Amino acid sequence: MDAVISDRFLSMSDVAKILGVSKRTVERMEKRGTLPEKTRLSHKTVGWRSSRFQEFMNTL
């Protein structure tokens, strides 16, 4: 249960900074299906779960 509580969401800016690329590159990677799927947080807000993104980073 602690993992769920501590799991935060990453914005596009966060992901771009982690990968060292621009937001536009993140959009392209997302369109190609290179990145894990985002999770909808609200009507206008989406983000990546940090745990799923870490799993993705471990595969690189």
C-alpha positions as CSV (number, residue, x, y, z in Angstrom):
1,M,0.0,0.0,0.0
2,D,2.9,2.4,0.7
3,A,4.0,2.1,-3.0
4,V,0.6,3.4,-4.2
5,I,0.7,6.3,-1.8
6,S,4.2,7.4,-2.6
7,D,3.8,7.0,-6.4
8,R,3.6,10.5,-7.9
9,F,2.8,11.7,-11.3
10,L,5.3,13.1,-13.8
11,S,4.3,16.0,-16.1
12,M,5.6,16.3,-19.7
13,S,8.1,18.8,-18.4
14,D,9.4,16.3,-15.8
15,V,9.7,13.6,-18.4
16,A,11.5,15.9,-20.9
17,K,13.9,16.9,-18.2
18,I,14.6,13.3,-17.1
19,L,15.2,12.2,-20.7
20,G,17.2,15.3,-21.6
21,V,15.0,16.1,-24.6
22,S,12.4,18.8,-25.5
23,K,8.7,18.6,-24.8
24,R,8.2,18.2,-28.6
25,T,10.4,15.2,-28.6
26,V,8.4,13.7,-25.7
27,E,5.3,14.2,-27.8
28,R,6.9,12.4,-30.8
29,M,8.0,9.5,-28.6
30,E,4.5,9.3,-27.2
31,K,3.0,9.3,-30.6
32,R,5.3,6.5,-31.7
33,G,4.4,4.5,-28.6
34,T,7.9,4.6,-27.2
35,L,6.8,5.9,-23.8
36,P,4.5,4.2,-21.4
37,E,0.9,5.3,-21.4
38,K,-0.1,8.4,-19.5
39,T,-2.8,8.3,-16.8
40,R,-5.7,10.8,-16.9
41,L,-5.8,12.7,-13.6
42,S,-8.6,15.0,-14.4
43,H,-10.5,16.4,-17.4
44,K,-7.5,18.4,-18.6
45,T,-4.5,16.9,-16.7
46,V,-2.6,13.7,-17.6
47,G,0.7,12.4,-16.4
48,W,3.0,9.4,-16.1
49,R,3.1,7.4,-12.9
50,S,6.7,7.6,-11.7
51,S,6.8,3.9,-10.9
52,R,5.8,2.9,-14.5
53,F,8.2,5.5,-15.9
54,Q,11.0,4.1,-13.8
55,E,10.3,0.6,-15.1
56,F,10.5,2.1,-18.6
57,M,13.8,3.8,-17.8
58,N,15.2,0.5,-16.5
59,T,14.6,-1.1,-19.9
60,L,16.8,1.5,-21.7
